[in-house]
Amino acid sequence: MSKLSKAIYEIHHMDTLANQNQWMNRIHPLVKFVLTVFYIGTVVSFPKYDMAGLAGMMVYPLVVFIIGDLSFLDSIYRLRIVLPLVCFVGLFNPFFDRVPVGTLGSFTITAGMISMVTLMLKGILTVLASYILIATTTIEKLCYALRLLHVPAFFVTQLMLTYRYVSVLLAEANRIMQAYSLRAPNQKGVHFKVWGSLTGQLLLRSMDRAGEVYESMCLRGYTGEYHFGDAIHARGKDYLYLLFWCCIFALFRLLPVLNLIGGLFVA
Amino acid sequence: MSHIHINVDQVSFSYEHGEKILEDITFTAREHDAIGLIGANGVGKSTLLKLLVGLNTEYEGSIRVEEIPVEKATLPRVREKVGYVFQDSDSQLFMTTAYEDIAFAPRNYGLSQAEVDSRVQHALEMVHIEHLRDKQIYKMSGGEKKLVSIATILSMIPDIILMDEPSVALDPRNRRNLIHILNEFEHLKIIASHDLDFILDTCNRTILMADGKIIADGATREILENRALLEENGLELPYCMQGKQTC
């Protein structure tokens, strides 16, 4: 499978996950959106040396991966490009902050190492929380949640159409690449001499296709704003879900829960 | 006499002052007509369909759909009455699932969720694809996509259906199914196609085009049996009339 085919497959796979009829998928989209923002805010607010406190926040992705029937390995695979970048952020901390804070056998642990791990954890947890949101919520419902938050219709429509057009662009690029590779079987990659014409073709063809999609929308009554149908009402259990997790996040943020639990086992 | 749904009077069209794509096109279409629009490649069949639904409004002459002139100001009213099925289903279907795509038009017309659900169900039943309701578009075969494309139009409850090459990329079974569905649809339909056997099976009237003009307009069988007329205009007799096996 070519890289482009894989990219198309992965977009469709995310759509499949978001369209599942799981308990997590049925939670009100605004609840999931607000919870994700709150979670990310809480994670980011941890002090840079509070690794233990931050480790407690791992409970959210762990539990949601289980109840949402999401594959952890699958998520790591899909985030394989983003995660190294996120981890890279704190990579130089051990070189700049060399204050020793403890030892592990003969190995000295410095404050820079702790802050590096904390930064990496923050990055990984925020990316995982975003993944959970998009893997359990369709783009339409996500946009609906944004409209409920009074995000301008123009912006929401742009977001949704961009998401749709990414697929269109990838599909066109894939067709062009397949046609090219079938006629250049011994060639690795695309010869630089045809980069210009292929890019031009891609642009023209994807614009044509996007134009047809837009025409199809206009012919079915589209006038600039996407209509989401009747309001989706939040149920009692949606509010309970939000409240439960907000309490857990606040608890982990305000109290050293893991230290307290650890203290129970130390005489 | 049945009600006139489409009135095209001396219509000519060209892109950006170039060569004329359509020239002096005149015809009327009535309520229960099933019109086949035939002709060789590039004679203007698709362009004519696009004019009827207002995808191009810079034409000369007059087009009226149920007495409404097709012009920029009237497009929303015209498009409520006309459903247009694209040749390429991938251009027509842009939502994630069949349900979402079929519900797109009723939602845009401000219908309640109950009414949207009912329209979606009705459209699915009309094309016998109830089982595809929640299936994702990208997982569908070409035939399934074509049927969903038609359902997206039927959910608008249009008075007129325009179809561009509907039988392209369909296997014989799906093709036969589509013929059956179209024959069940009693309102006006205009089908542009090269597939003359398909036209023979679905249309009672045929318009033959060549070089942007109407060459013949009459009963389907009469036109499709006229070998000289067809060959003169870049077509051949339908397979079933050539003594070959029919599809």
HADDOCK unambig.tbl for C-alpha pairs under 7 A between the chains (distance, minus, plus):
assign (segid A and resid 209 and name CA) (segid B and resid 91 and name CA) 6.49 0.50 0.50
assign (segid A and resid 212 and name CA) (segid B and resid 91 and name CA) 5.61 0.50 0.50
assign (segid A and resid 213 and name CA) (segid B and resid 91 and name CA) 4.91 0.50 0.50
assign (segid A and resid 213 and name CA) (segid B and resid 92 and name CA) 6.05 0.50 0.50
assign (segid A and resid 213 and name CA) (segid B and resid 94 and name CA) 6.85 0.50 0.50
assign (segid A and resid 216 and name CA) (segid B and resid 92 and name CA) 5.52 0.50 0.50
assign (segid A and resid 219 and name CA) (segid B and resid 79 and name CA) 5.79 0.50 0.50
assign (segid A and resid 220 and name CA) (segid B and resid 105 and name CA) 4.75 0.50 0.50
assign (segid A and resid 221 and name CA) (segid B and resid 76 and name CA) 6.74 0.50 0.50
assign (segid A and resid 221 and name CA) (segid B and resid 105 and name CA) 5.84 0.50 0.50
assign (segid A and resid 221 and name CA) (segid B and resid 108 and name CA) 5.40 0.50 0.50
assign (segid A and resid 221 and name CA) (segid B and resid 109 and name CA) 6.45 0.50 0.50
assign (segid A and resid 222 and name CA) (segid B and resid 108 and name CA) 6.01 0.50 0.50
assign (segid A and resid 227 and name CA) (segid B and resid 107 and name CA) 5.90 0.50 0.50
assign (segid A and resid 227 and name CA) (segid B and resid 108 and name CA) 5.90 0.50 0.50
assign (segid A and resid 229 and name CA) (segid B and resid 107 and name CA) 5.62 0.50 0.50
assign (segid A and resid 229 and name CA) (segid B and resid 113 and name CA) 5.90 0.50 0.50
assign (segid A and resid 230 and name CA) (segid B and resid 112 and name CA) 6.41 0.50 0.50
assign (segid A and resid 230 and name CA) (segid B and resid 113 and name CA) 5.37 0.50 0.50
